[in-house]
């Protein structure tokens, strides 16, 4: 079915990702950082439910953020159940704020 | 990466941050447990000191020790459940937890001070009448702080009700009626706000 709209000829300027923190700038890692900025610490199941991610995928991205020093994973127990709590570190909070500032600048706000 | 993809990712992140920021207050079940326990204990205290139960005054210690034990256990069990819920560590919930912990410490210090003064022969049992009066004032402060952080206007009313209860209890200092008054006031200043908090939690989930 032909479209009523003519194809857009505007070329959308791509964002220069060199200026933003690549460790944070991935959909899932961005979501994790955003949630932790409001709820800190958050448990692993809580992050799974909120981000809609799979177990393995979340673990992988948490490891990347932990390697950068942005989060800290605390393994422990709540009662008899094993529990992993994910904490946003001071460096992570600083990086998060810088990331938001960089994004605002890049998006022209 | 196009601007649209980036905006979509940022919208996703914003939604997550908002869901965390707007996590409901979770202290309702613990508050309800304490409210019922405090009200029942104050009523039992009033019944004992007015001779309605035919129990010796010396058993008041047992009543309050049982109160502390049951309350402590209840808090530990319910606190563990609350800690597992999503959003349990949001800013408002962390402040709520800290404020009530400090409130308990404050009343504990007052209680310990009275016991020490009695052991040193400088105080009387009547000093315990200060506990509900100071308790209501502390409750008013705690609810006021949580109301400010959580933007729940009705918690501000609970704060006001607790301050008024403290004022109303003062003239009853030294009289058995203080404990009956405090038992009734607790229903309005602890039980009702806790039920409302639980209602909000259910609605927001």
Interface residues (C-beta under 8 A of the other chain):
Chain A: X12 X13 X14 X15 X17 X25 X27 X30 X31 X33 X34 X35 X36 X37 X38 X39 X40 X41 X42 X43 X46 X49 X50 X51 X78 X79 X103 X107
Chain B: X1 X2 X3 X4 X6 X7 X9 X10 X12 X13 X14 X16 X17 X18 X19 X20 X21 X23 X80 X83 X84 X86 X87 X88 X89 X90 X91
